Amino acid sequence: MFATIVILAFMLLEFSNVLALYFAPGSKYANAVGVFSAWEKSKQDPEIHDFVRYLVFWVAGAKLIFLSLLGVIILLGNSDLQRISLVALCFATISFYWRLFPLIRKLDRNGQINPKNYSIVIGVMIAVFVLFFALVAIV
């Protein structure tokens, strides 16, 4: 039951990100891309901006697929499957530290992200998610 609540809460957070990416990608809220100075700079070149928008929408679409699968696990999966899905979420979320975190940290250090130190906030937030997923999967 607790795994269900954790997965639903995570789904709600991720869905807010999907909405932001689709309907307000330039926002600085809900983990949209407005925190990156390159978002505004890309608007100066329509070809580049269209490419950036494509990638943003691609991420949103991939998140929808992911959310749909979690929804099926919540609706049809037993408690064991839900707990195992939390382990899968741990491993998938940890991948953030392989490529994304070093890049966002570099951008942050180079003053390309506003607010400053946003990469640290995201890094800590992701770590809390991973630890929470693992803890709930074990309990």
C-alpha positions in Angstrom: 0.0 0.0 0.0 2.8 2.4 0.9 4.5 1.6 -2.4 1.3 2.6 -4.2 1.2 6.0 -2.4 4.9 6.6 -3.2 4.5 5.7 -6.9 1.4 7.9 -7.2 3.1 10.9 -5.5 6.1 10.4 -7.9 3.6 10.2 -10.8 2.0 13.5 -9.8 5.4 15.2 -9.7 6.4 13.8 -13.0 3.1 14.7 -14.6 3.5 18.3 -13.4 6.9 18.3 -15.3 5.2 16.9 -18.4 2.6 19.6 -18.3 5.3 22.2 -17.9 7.4 20.8 -20.8 4.5 20.7 -23.2 2.7 23.9 -22.3 5.2 26.2 -20.6 8.7 24.9 -21.5 10.3 28.2 -20.8 9.0 28.2 -17.2 11.4 28.1 -14.3 8.9 26.0 -12.4 8.1 22.2 -12.3 11.6 21.5 -13.6 11.0 23.1 -17.0 13.9 24.4 -19.2 13.5 28.1 -18.5 16.3 27.8 -15.9 18.8 27.3 -18.8 20.0 30.6 -20.4 20.3 28.6 -23.7 16.5 28.3 -23.9 16.2 32.1 -24.6 19.3 32.1 -26.7 18.0 29.4 -28.9 15.0 31.6 -29.8 17.5 33.8 -31.8 17.9 31.0 -34.3 14.6 29.4 -35.3 16.2 26.2 -36.6 18.1 25.7 -33.3 15.0 26.6 -31.3 12.8 24.2 -33.2 15.4 21.5 -32.5 15.5 22.3 -28.8 11.7 22.3 -28.6 11.7 18.9 -30.4 14.0 17.5 -27.7 12.0 19.1 -24.9 8.8 17.6 -26.3 10.5 14.3 -26.9 11.4 14.2 -23.2 7.8 15.0 -22.3 6.6 12.2 -24.5 9.1 9.7 -23.0 7.9 10.7 -19.6 4.3 10.1 -20.6 5.2 6.6 -21.7 6.9 6.0 -18.4 4.0 7.4 -16.4 1.6 5.2 -18.4 3.6 2.1 -17.5 3.6 3.2 -13.8 -0.2 3.7 -14.0 -0.6 0.1 -15.3 1.6 -1.2 -12.5 -0.5 0.7 -9.9 -3.8 -0.5 -11.4 -2.9 -4.1 -12.2 0.2 -5.0 -10.3 0.3 -6.7 -7.0 2.4 -5.3 -4.1 5.4 -7.3 -5.1 5.4 -5.9 -8.6 5.0 -2.4 -7.2 8.0 -2.8 -4.8 10.1 -4.2 -7.7 9.1 -1.2 -9.8 10.5 1.0 -7.1 13.8 -0.8 -7.4 13.6 -0.2 -11.2 12.9 3.5 -10.5 16.0 3.6 -8.3 18.2 2.3 -11.1 16.6 4.4 -13.8 16.8 7.5 -11.6 20.4 6.9 -10.6 21.3 7.2 -14.4 20.8 11.0 -13.9 24.3 11.1 -12.2 26.0 9.5 -15.2 25.4 12.1 -17.9 22.9 14.7 -16.8 24.3 15.8 -13.5 27.8 16.4 -14.7 26.4 18.5 -17.6 24.0 20.5 -15.5 26.7 21.1 -12.9 29.1 22.4 -15.7 26.4 24.7 -17.0 25.7 25.9 -13.5 29.4 26.6 -12.8 29.5 28.5 -16.1 26.6 30.8 -15.1 24.3 29.3 -17.7 21.6 28.4 -15.2 19.4 30.7 -13.2 18.9 30.4 -10.3 22.6 29.7 -9.4 23.3 26.4 -7.8 20.1 24.9 -9.3 22.2 21.8 -10.2 22.8 21.2 -6.5 19.1 21.4 -5.7 18.3 19.0 -8.5 21.1 16.7 -7.5 19.9 16.5 -3.9 16.2 16.1 -5.0 17.1 13.2 -7.2 19.2 11.6 -4.4 16.2 11.9 -2.0 14.0 10.2 -4.6 16.4 7.3 -5.0 16.8 6.9 -1.3 13.1 7.1 -0.7 12.4 4.6 -3.5 14.9 2.2 -2.1 13.7 2.6 1.5 10.0 1.9 0.5 11.1 -1.1 -1.7 12.9 -2.6 1.3 10.2 -2.0 3.9 
